[in-house]
């Protein structure tokens, strides 16, 4: 391998140089794998990855105009927080486990949260603090007080600045960047957004990325440059979930490396040209044809609310502690750093409902990962290049790790306890300062006198967390069947008890007559409490002892308490008694069945979250439903409620046709409904399509919603669109 590396002409020297390595033409797969093992994170990248949880603070003039993307025309006088309290922001985040906070110093509207010398469109033109305030200064001071690292978001797209679209704008942008990087102390992350909504006929601006990057490296050399930069990439989605296979070593193809769009400064600062939304970024197959290999780790950005800026009408849509935990497990737990947006409100504070969920989320993390179940067990490796110290796997250091002998054909680690142990999560870490190696792992437990596969995954990287149904066992083994290089390396391994979970059988659904519900937990010794009146349960509520019979619409709320006193999340399921029976001509997508077609006539709307099990989803097929009213009757109309969520390719139907019949024969068309012509919403919204018409002597109603391809100009244009519907109301 050493001879090949010499021929490769790769960058050598310190760790900074090993962030990016050149590949010679014609390299074989084996040679590419050898080179990939030599790609390591730069110190700034390693320090950033160890943060695990970082926070976004979207705050600005949009907060006061109730917008997501301002157009730069809003008067600066609108910015006037009455109780601005960055200390409250940072203390809340610190208490919730976050290590870095990042402020939107300037969003796309161009309004600056610091008194920039280069524009009047800033806080100095606002009534706040008499025009003498500096949000950035108060934010940074609060970060220093609470030992929070500092991030700065500066949007290259500027809808206010008059020089935008010319070379003069690059001067302007660098001047503002220089202000932020010289006047506010150490900066740990600089975030350049790639968003630009100008469209094909909008103002064109050639960003001088080389100059931007060099400015950051010169003024804040320890800061990572994110998203439109060389150090950190966008994971490719804003859902909060990373890839199940997440490589930090990314191949750069020849055409991308040669592209004039690939910014390379005279100092070799390079932003890899990749499609961050590709499912596969770094597999062996992807390495073939690479010209360069780069350490380019993922950042998962998501908001605690549907929007990025604060909107009062979203106070009841804040993600729960349970949802935040799931996001953590599928972002940090999938070799990425979580960037969670928590937007301050118009007063200038983080809303109490957001704070409550953050604190509860952090408490759940601490509860789960407090005790490693491996403690006290006898750990045995298949082989080891040096004596395996049990403490290596739980000492919190990436610098101590287990590595088997190179001739070990089936490397593994096993643990055995004297007494059965319960666990429902596993955490793994590689010593990524030495690169990334593991391609597949399998966790097995000895249950019922046989080895059973409990969980398996692919990449590990900085951290991989697996969540699975609780297992009770005295023996466990972790196997590594596939890896790069001579042997896998593991810096930490942990098995943890999950919070006590309650499961419903069946889950929330609509029903026609009566329904029997069973509750159970993975921990046979846990106690379950529940309510049927919509109130929050506590230990004074009814204790579950057997199946629950339902005869009408009911919400069951429940939680479990472990023998040690650990409380699980409150779970709820809604069971709705449907008014009518309904038949679907086309089945919904298996991922979006919402418990069946009866949900369409249960009188309950599904909100604006497409994945909350309250919507029926149809991709590429029409909606065609027949409602049986049960008897001949008269109606005064039909109301249909659809979801529009452009970011998820969910659109209203082209049109809806309504038919009626007394006997499922001789259908009579009574309505043709078109969606209202309007601009698409940047946020998910519910849309009503109504037929207001009195009709006599009918029993059956047929609804046909016409699907269509995704409109041209969208990311997935011409692909099949989704139709989501949650309710058909008969008046």
Residue pairs with C-beta under 8 A, 6 or more apart in sequence:
1 34
4 31
4 34
4 35
5 34
5 35
5 38
7 24
8 21
8 22
8 23
8 24
8 27
8 35
9 22
9 24
10 21
10 22
10 23
10 35
10 38
11 17
11 18
11 20
11 21
11 22
11 268
12 18
15 40
15 41
15 42
15 43
15 433
16 42
16 43
18 38
18 39
18 40
18 42
18 295
19 39
19 40
19 41
19 42
19 45
19 294
19 295
20 39
20 268
20 270
20 292
20 293
20 294
20 295
21 35
21 38
21 39
21 292
21 293
21 294
22 291
22 292
23 32
23 35
23 251
23 290
23 291
23 292
23 293
27 35
27 290
29 284
29 287
29 288
32 251
32 284
32 287
32 288
32 290
32 293
33 284
33 287
33 484
33 485
34 485
35 293
36 249
36 287
36 293
36 435
36 436
36 484
37 435
37 437
37 484
37 485
38 435
39 249
39 293
39 294
39 295
39 435
40 295
40 432
40 433
40 434
40 435
41 49
41 248
41 295
41 297
41 432
41 433
42 231
42 295
43 222
44 221
44 222
44 223
44 224
44 231
45 224
45 231
45 232
45 295
45 297
46 432
46 433
47 188
47 222
48 188
48 189
48 224
48 231
48 232
48 297
48 337
49 297
49 337
49 432
49 462
50 462
51 99
51 100
51 149
51 337
52 99
52 332
52 337
52 338
52 463
53 97
53 98
53 99
53 328
53 332
53 337
53 338
53 340
54 98
54 99
54 100
54 101
54 102
54 149
54 151
54 189
54 299
54 337
54 338
54 339
54 340
55 93
55 98
55 100
55 101
55 102
55 339
55 340
55 341
55 342
56 102
56 104
56 153
56 301
56 303
56 308
56 339
56 340
56 341
56 342
57 89
57 101
57 102
57 103
57 104
57 139
57 341
57 342
57 343
57 344
58 104
58 107
58 303
58 308
58 309
58 310
58 341
58 343
59 103
59 104
59 113
59 135
59 309
59 310
59 343
59 344
59 348
60 70
60 79
60 104
60 106
60 107
60 109
60 111
60 113
60 309
61 70
61 74
61 76
61 78
61 79
61 107
61 109
61 111
62 68
62 69
62 70
62 107
62 109
62 309
63 79
63 81
63 309
63 310
63 343
63 344
63 345
63 346
64 74
64 78
64 79
64 80
64 346
65 74
65 78
66 311
67 74
67 309
68 307
68 308
68 309
68 682
68 683
69 107
69 108
69 109
69 197
69 682
70 107
70 108
70 109
70 111
70 159
71 109
71 159
72 108
72 109
72 110
72 111
72 121
72 158
72 159
72 160
72 161
73 160
74 109
74 111
76 111
76 120
76 121
76 122
76 123
76 125
76 126
77 125
77 126
77 127
78 126
79 111
79 123
79 126
79 128
80 126
80 127
80 128
81 128
81 344
81 346
81 347
81 348
82 346
82 347
82 348
83 347
83 348
83 349
84 128
84 133
84 135
84 138
84 347
84 348
84 349
85 348
85 349
86 135
86 138
86 139
86 141
86 142
86 348
87 142
87 145
87 146
88 349
88 350
89 101
89 139
89 142
89 342
89 344
89 349
89 350
90 101
90 139
90 142
90 143
90 145
90 146
90 148
91 142
91 146
92 342
92 350
92 355
92 358
92 359
93 101
93 148
93 342
93 358
94 146
94 147
94 148
95 358
95 359
95 362
96 358
96 359
96 361
96 362
97 362
97 365
98 148
98 340
99 148
99 149
100 148
100 149
100 150
100 151
100 188
100 189
101 139
101 143
101 148
101 149
101 150
101 151
102 150
102 151
102 152
102 153
102 189
102 191
102 339
103 113
103 135
103 136
103 139
103 151
103 152
103 153
104 113
104 153
104 155
105 112
105 113
105 114
105 136
105 152
105 153
105 154
105 180
106 112
106 113
106 153
106 154
106 155
106 158
106 176
107 153
107 155
108 155
108 157
108 158
108 159
108 193
108 195
108 197
109 159
109 160
110 119
110 121
110 155
110 158
110 159
110 160
110 161
111 121
111 122
111 160
112 119
112 121
112 122
112 123
112 176
113 122
113 123
113 134
113 135
113 136
113 139
114 122
114 123
114 134
114 135
114 136
114 137
114 179
114 180
114 183
115 122
115 123
115 124
115 132
115 133
115 134
116 122
116 176
116 179
117 175
117 179
118 172
118 175
118 176
118 179
119 160
119 161
119 172
119 176
121 160
121 161
123 129
123 131
123 133
123 134
123 135
124 131
124 132
125 131
126 133
136 180
136 184
137 184
139 150
140 150
140 184
140 185
142 148
143 149
143 150
144 185
149 188
149 189
150 184
150 185
150 186
150 187
150 188
150 189
151 187
151 188
151 189
151 190
151 191
152 180
152 181
152 184
152 187
152 189
152 190
152 191
153 191
153 193
154 173
154 176
154 177
154 180
154 190
154 191
154 192
155 192
155 193
155 195
156 173
156 192
156 193
156 196
156 205
156 207
156 212
156 228
157 164
157 193
157 195
157 196
157 197
157 198
157 205
158 164
158 169
158 173
161 169
161 172
163 169
163 171
163 172
164 203
164 205
165 203
165 204
165 205
166 205
167 206
167 208
169 205
170 206
170 207
170 208
170 211
173 207
173 208
173 212
174 208
174 211
174 212
174 215
177 190
177 212
177 215
177 216
178 215
178 219
180 187
181 187
181 190
181 215
181 216
181 219
181 220
181 223
182 219
186 220
186 222
187 220
187 223
188 222
188 223
188 224
189 223
189 224
189 226
189 232
190 216
190 220
190 223
190 224
190 225
190 226
190 229
191 226
191 227
192 212
192 225
192 226
192 227
192 228
192 229
193 227
193 228
194 227
194 228
194 234
196 202
198 204
209 228
209 263
209 271
210 263
210 264
210 265
210 266
210 269
211 265
213 225
213 229
213 230
213 263
213 265
213 269
213 271
214 265
214 266
214 267
214 269
216 223
216 225
216 229
217 267
217 269
224 231
224 232
225 231
225 232
226 232
226 233
226 299
227 233
227 234
227 299
228 271
229 271
230 269
230 270
230 271
230 272
230 294
230 296
231 296
232 296
232 297
232 298
232 299
232 337
233 250
233 272
233 274
233 276
233 296
233 297
233 298
233 299
234 276
234 298
234 299
234 301
235 242
235 243
235 246
235 276
235 298
235 299
235 300
235 301
235 331
235 336
236 243
236 275
236 276
236 277
236 278
237 277
237 300
238 301
238 302
238 303
238 647
239 302
240 300
240 302
240 326
240 327
240 330
240 331
240 338
240 340
241 300
241 327
241 330
241 331
241 334
242 298
242 300
242 330
242 331
242 334
242 335
242 336
243 279
243 281
243 298
243 334
244 334
244 457
244 458
245 280
245 283
245 458
245 459
246 281
246 298
246 334
246 335
246 336
246 459
246 461
247 281
247 282
247 283
247 436
247 459
247 461
248 282
248 295
248 296
248 297
248 298
248 335
248 432
248 436
248 461
248 462
249 282
249 293
249 294
249 295
249 296
249 435
249 436
250 272
250 274
250 281
250 282
250 293
250 294
250 295
250 296
251 282
251 286
251 287
251 289
251 290
251 292
251 293
252 272
252 273
252 274
252 290
252 291
252 292
252 293
252 294
253 289
253 290
253 291
254 289
254 291
256 262
256 272
256 273
256 274
256 291
257 273
257 291
257 292
258 291
259 273
261 273
262 270
262 271
262 272
262 273
263 269
263 270
263 271
264 270
270 294
272 292
272 294
272 296
274 281
274 296
280 286
287 293
297 335
297 336
297 337
297 461
297 462
298 335
298 336
298 337
299 336
299 337
299 339
300 327
300 331
300 336
300 337
300 338
300 339
301 339
301 340
301 341
302 327
302 331
302 338
302 339
302 340
302 341
303 340
303 341
303 343
304 318
304 319
304 324
304 340
304 341
304 342
304 343
304 354
304 357
304 358
305 311
305 314
305 317
305 318
305 319
305 341
305 343
305 354
306 314
306 317
306 608
306 609
306 683
306 684
307 314
307 343
307 683
308 341
308 343
309 343
310 343
310 344
310 345
310 346
310 351
312 345
315 351
315 353
317 607
317 608
317 609
318 351
318 353
318 354
318 357
319 327
319 357
320 357
320 569
321 357
321 358
321 360
321 361
321 363
321 364
321 569
322 364
322 569
324 340
324 357
324 358
324 361
325 361
325 364
325 365
327 338
327 340
328 338
328 361
328 365
329 425
329 465
329 467
331 337
331 338
332 338
332 463
332 465
333 427
333 463
333 464
333 465
333 466
333 467
334 464
334 465
335 459
335 460
335 461
335 462
335 463
335 464
342 350
342 354
342 358
343 350
344 350
345 351
364 499
364 569
367 499
367 566
368 425
368 496
368 497
368 498
368 499
369 427
369 494
369 496
371 496
371 497
372 394
372 494
372 495
372 496
373 421
373 422
373 423
373 494
373 495
373 496
373 497
374 390
374 393
374 394
374 415
374 493
374 494
374 495
375 394
376 417
377 415
377 416
377 417
377 421
378 415
378 416
378 417
379 388
379 390
379 393
379 413
379 414
379 415
380 413
380 414
380 415
380 416
381 388
381 402
381 404
381 411
381 412
381 413
381 414
382 404
382 408
382 410
382 411
382 412
382 413
383 404
383 405
383 408
383 411
384 402
384 403
384 404
384 405
385 403
385 404
385 405
385 406
385 487
386 403
388 402
388 413
389 400
391 400
392 400
392 401
392 402
392 491
393 402
393 413
393 490
393 491
393 492
393 493
393 494
394 492
394 493
394 494
395 492
396 492
397 491
398 429
398 431
398 432
398 433
398 491
398 492
399 431
399 433
399 491
400 491
401 430
401 431
401 434
401 489
401 490
401 491
402 413
402 489
402 490
403 487
403 488
403 489
403 490
404 411
404 487
404 488
405 487
406 486
406 487
408 487
410 479
410 481
411 479
411 480
411 483
411 487
411 488
412 477
412 478
412 479
412 480
413 477
413 478
413 490
413 493
414 475
414 476
414 477
414 478
415 475
415 476
415 477
415 495
416 474
416 475
416 476
417 474
417 475
418 474
419 474
420 472
420 473
420 474
421 472
421 473
421 474
421 495
422 470
422 471
422 472
422 497
422 522
422 523
423 470
423 471
423 495
423 496
423 497
423 498
424 467
424 468
424 469
424 470
424 471
424 496
424 497
424 498
424 501
424 522
425 465
425 466
425 467
425 468
425 495
425 496
425 497
425 498
426 443
426 455
426 465
426 466
426 468
426 493
426 494
426 495
426 496
427 463
427 464
427 465
427 466
427 492
427 493
427 494
427 496
428 438
428 441
428 460
428 463
428 464
428 465
428 478
428 490
428 492
428 493
428 494
429 460
429 462
429 463
429 464
429 490
429 491
429 492
429 493
430 436
430 437
430 438
430 460
430 461
430 462
430 488
430 489
430 490
430 491
431 489
431 491
432 461
432 462
434 489
435 485
436 459
436 460
436 461
436 484
437 483
437 484
437 485
437 487
437 488
437 489
438 458
438 459
438 460
438 480
438 482
438 483
438 484
438 488
439 458
439 459
439 482
439 483
439 484
440 456
440 457
440 458
440 480
440 481
440 482
440 483
441 456
441 457
441 458
441 460
441 464
441 478
441 479
441 480
441 481
442 453
442 455
442 456
442 478
442 479
442 481
443 453
443 454
443 455
443 456
443 466
443 476
443 477
443 478
443 479
444 451
444 452
444 453
444 454
444 476
444 477
444 478
444 479
445 451
445 452
445 454
445 471
445 473
445 475
445 476
446 452
446 473
446 474
446 475
446 476
447 471
447 472
447 473
451 477
454 468
454 471
454 476
455 466
455 468
457 464
457 466
460 490
467 498
469 522
470 497
470 498
470 501
470 522
470 523
476 495
478 493
480 488
497 562
497 566
498 522
499 566
499 567
499 568
499 569
500 521
500 522
500 523
500 526
500 559
500 560
500 561
500 562
500 566
500 567
500 568
501 521
501 522
501 560
501 568
501 569
501 571
502 519
502 520
502 521
502 528
502 558
502 559
502 560
502 568
502 571
503 519
503 520
503 521
503 522
504 517
504 518
504 519
504 556
504 571
504 573
505 517
505 518
505 519
505 520
506 515
506 517
506 595
507 573
507 595
507 613
508 573
508 574
508 575
508 595
508 613
509 515
509 575
509 576
509 594
509 595
509 596
509 598
509 599
510 575
510 576
510 577
510 578
510 595
510 596
510 598
510 599
510 601
510 602
511 550
511 575
511 576
511 577
511 578
511 598
512 577
512 578
512 581
512 598
514 549
514 550
514 551
515 549
515 550
515 575
516 547
516 548
516 549
516 550
517 547
517 548
517 549
517 550
517 556
517 573
517 575
518 547
518 548
519 528
519 530
519 544
519 548
519 556
519 558
521 528
521 560
523 560
523 562
523 563
525 562
525 563
526 560
526 561
526 562
526 563
526 568
527 543
527 560
527 561
528 543
528 544
528 558
528 559
528 560
529 537
529 538
529 539
529 541
529 542
529 543
529 544
529 558
529 559
529 560
529 561
530 537
530 541
530 542
530 544
530 548
530 556
530 557
530 558
531 537
531 541
531 542
531 556
531 557
531 558
532 542
532 548
532 554
532 555
532 556
534 555
534 557
535 557
536 557
536 570
537 557
537 558
537 559
537 570
539 561
544 558
548 556
550 575
551 577
552 577
553 574
553 575
553 576
553 577
553 602
553 603
554 574
554 575
555 572
555 573
555 574
555 575
556 572
556 573
556 575
557 570
557 571
557 572
558 570
558 571
558 572
559 567
559 568
559 569
559 570
559 571
560 567
560 568
561 567
561 568
562 568
574 604
576 598
576 599
576 602
576 603
576 604
577 602
578 598
578 599
578 601
578 602
579 601
579 602
579 603
579 730
580 601
580 627
580 628
580 629
580 630
580 730
581 598
581 601
581 627
581 628
581 630
582 597
582 598
582 600
582 601
582 625
582 626
582 627
582 628
582 728
583 597
583 625
583 626
583 628
584 597
584 616
584 624
584 625
585 622
585 624
585 625
585 626
586 618
586 621
586 622
586 623
586 624
587 593
588 594
588 616
588 617
588 618
589 617
589 618
589 619
591 617
592 610
592 611
592 615
592 616
592 617
592 724
593 616
594 606
594 613
594 614
594 615
594 616
594 726
595 613
597 616
597 625
599 614
599 616
599 726
600 616
600 625
600 627
600 725
600 726
600 727
600 728
601 627
601 727
601 728
601 729
601 730
602 727
603 727
603 729
604 614
604 726
604 727
605 614
605 641
605 686
605 726
605 727
606 612
606 614
606 615
606 641
606 643
606 686
606 726
606 727
607 614
607 686
608 643
608 645
608 683
608 684
608 685
608 686
609 684
610 617
610 643
610 645
610 648
610 650
610 684
610 724
614 726
615 643
615 724
615 725
615 726
616 623
616 724
616 725
616 726
617 650
617 722
617 723
617 724
618 707
618 722
618 723
618 724
618 725
619 720
619 721
619 722
619 723
620 707
620 720
620 721
621 707
622 653
622 704
622 705
622 706
622 707
622 723
623 653
623 703
623 704
623 705
623 707
623 723
623 725
624 702
624 703
624 704
624 705
625 702
625 703
625 728
626 664
626 700
626 701
626 702
626 703
627 700
627 701
627 702
627 703
627 728
627 730
628 699
628 700
629 635
629 698
629 699
629 700
629 701
629 730
630 699
631 699
632 662
632 697
632 698
632 699
633 698
633 699
634 694
634 695
634 696
634 697
634 698
635 694
635 695
635 698
635 701
635 730
635 731
636 692
636 693
636 694
636 695
636 731
637 690
637 691
637 692
637 693
637 694
637 731
638 658
638 671
638 690
638 691
638 701
638 703
638 728
638 729
638 730
638 731
639 688
639 689
639 690
639 691
639 727
639 728
639 729
639 731
640 656
640 673
640 688
640 689
640 690
640 703
640 705
640 725
640 727
640 728
640 729
641 686
641 687
641 688
641 725
641 726
641 727
641 728
641 729
642 652
642 653
642 686
642 687
642 688
642 689
642 705
642 723
642 724
642 725
642 726
643 650
643 684
643 685
643 686
643 687
643 724
643 725
643 726
644 650
644 651
644 652
644 680
644 681
644 684
644 685
644 686
644 687
645 684
645 685
645 724
646 680
646 681
646 682
646 714
647 684
648 684
648 722
649 710
649 714
649 716
649 719
649 721
649 722
650 684
650 721
650 722
650 723
650 724
651 708
651 710
651 711
651 721
651 722
651 723
652 675
652 687
652 689
652 723
653 675
653 689
653 705
653 706
653 707
653 708
653 723
654 674
654 675
654 706
654 707
654 708
655 672
655 673
655 674
655 675
655 705
655 706
656 671
656 672
656 673
656 689
656 703
656 704
656 705
656 706
657 669
657 671
657 672
657 673
657 703
657 704
657 706
658 669
658 670
658 671
658 672
658 673
658 691
658 701
658 702
658 703
658 704
659 667
659 668
659 669
659 670
659 701
659 702
659 704
660 667
660 668
660 670
660 695
660 698
660 700
660 701
660 702
661 667
661 668
661 698
661 699
661 700
661 702
662 697
662 698
662 699
662 700
663 699
663 700
664 700
667 702
670 691
670 693
670 695
671 691
671 693
673 689
673 690
673 691
675 687
675 689
676 687
686 726
701 730
703 728
705 723
705 725
707 720
707 721
707 723
708 721
709 717
709 718
709 719
709 720
709 721
710 716
710 717
710 718
710 719
710 720
710 721
711 717
712 718
